[in-house]
Amino acid sequence: MDTSAIYTIREDGKEFYFYTKYAGGFSYPFEAAAYLGGLKSALRKPRTGKQDICVAPLLAQMKGTYYFPEALKDELLFQETTKEIAGDLEKDVPFFITVDVDQYTVTFHFNDQFEELKDLENITIPCYESTNKYSGGYFTNESLARQMGESGVTFQKTNEMIFRELDQAGNSG
């Protein structure tokens, strides 16, 4: 599956735009959100004072981790773009992802020109709510639990399949 995507990052009332050839899909946006959430948390430390510092531009420095295919390990995943260029790419990418850093949510907008996404509805999913079985944290725990002792298909592909399944369950629920 093509996992290219346009990301809109919302933070402190601002929007930032990125293109990725690799980090669309169903599980990867939660990794991007966790990356930004971790940075935001680190910058809330007293040493930054009362400065308004956005972490969204730092998404351009995110590299592939264990959750991405081996070929992407330590490779940069995102390139910053503009709203206009992002709009021009709309017909060519399957996923439009919005990460709201302040609300800690991921919103999926699916390009129905791609056959495998045609039946999916747009959905917003919290990145982590321990009591919500349709949250990124729950999806991660469920994926890890299902994969214990499993082999044959790579962790990353299986993770994507499980996240898609759980996302579809959230869409129908």
N, C-alpha and C positions, 0 to 999 in steps of 0.2 A: 504494500500500500504506500502511496505517496504521502509522506508526512511533512510536506512543506506547509508553511502557515504564515499568516500575517498576525502579528501580536499587537494589541493595543494595551499599553500598561497605564492604568489610572492610579495616580498618587497625588495626594495633597491638592486636588482640584485641577491637576494638569494631566495631559495625555502625551504619551510617547509611543512611537511606532517602530516596529522591528520586523524584519523578514528572517525566516529560517527555512532552510532546506530540509532540516532533520527533526525539529522539535515540535511538530504538530502532533497528530495522533491523539490518543486518549489518556496516556499516562504521563507523557513528557511535559505537558503544561503544568502539572502539579509539581514536577521537579523545578521548573522555572519559577513558579510561585514560591516554593520553599526556599530557593536561592535568594529571591528578593526579600522574602519575609525574614530570613536570617540576617541579611544585611541591614534591614530596617531596624531589627531588634538591637543589633550591635551599635548602630548609630544613635540609639536612644540613650546611650550612656551619658553621664554628666559631662564627659570631656568635650562633647560637641556643643555644649551650651545651648543657647536658644536659637541656633542657626537652623534655618529651614533647608535641610539637605534631602534631596530626592535620591533614592537608590535606583530608580528605573533606568537611568542611563548606563548603569553598571551591568545591565543584562548583556550588553555587547561583549563583556569579559567572561561570561559563563562558558565553561568548557564541559565536554562530555564526561559523564561519570559512569559508575557501574550500571546505572539504570538505562544507559544508552548502548547501542551496539558497540562492540569492541573497536571497530574502525574509527569511532568518534571519540575514544578515550583521549582526553587532553586537547581535543580540537575545539576551536571557538565555534559556537552554535548559532549565534545571532549577529545580524548586522543592522545597525540603526538605519531608518529610512524616514521618509516624510509621509504625511497623511495623503498627499497627492499621489506619490509613487505607490503607496499601499493600495490606493483605490484603483490604480492602473493594473495592478497585479491580480485583482479580485477574480477574474475569470480563470486564472491559471493555478490557483491554490485551493486545496480541498478544505482547509481549516482556517477559520478566523477566530482567534483566541483573545479574550479580554481577561487580563489579570488585574483585579482591583487590590492593590497592595494594602489599602486602608481597611477594606472590608474582609480581606483575605479570602477572596473567591476567585474561581475560574469560570468563565462563561464560554461555552462552545457555540459557535455559529458554523453550521455545516453547509458547504457548497453543494447544492443538489444537482449540479452538473456532473458530479462524480457519482457513478452508479452505486457504489458501495455505501454512500452516505445519503442517498436519495430519501430513505424512509426515516431518517433521524430528525428529531425536532431540536431546536436550540434549547440549551439548558444552562442554568447557573448552578454550580456546585460549590459548597464551602470547602476550603482546603482542609480544614480540620475541625471537626466537632465530634467529640467522643460519643455523644448520644445519637448522632445522625448516621444511619447506615448508608446514606448517599453523600458521603464526604470523602475527600481525597485521602484522609488519614485512614478511614475505614477501608477504602479500596486497597490501599497499600498493605494493611494488615491482612486482609482477605487474600490478596494475591500471594503474599509470602507464605501464609498458612497452606494454601492450595498447592504451592510448589515444593513444599518440604519433601525431599526424597524423589521428586519427579525428575526425569531426564528425557532427552530425545529432542526437545525443542529448546532453543535458547531461552534464558531467563527473560531477556528483553522482549522477545516475540510473545512469550506466554503472558508476561505482564500486560502488554498492549491488549491481548485478547481478553484477559480478565477485566481490565478497566473498561473496555468497550462493552462487555456483557453487563457490568454493573451500571454503566452509564445508560444503557438501553433500559435496564430495569427501572432506573430513576425516571426516565422519560415516560415510561408506561404507568408509573405509580402515582 
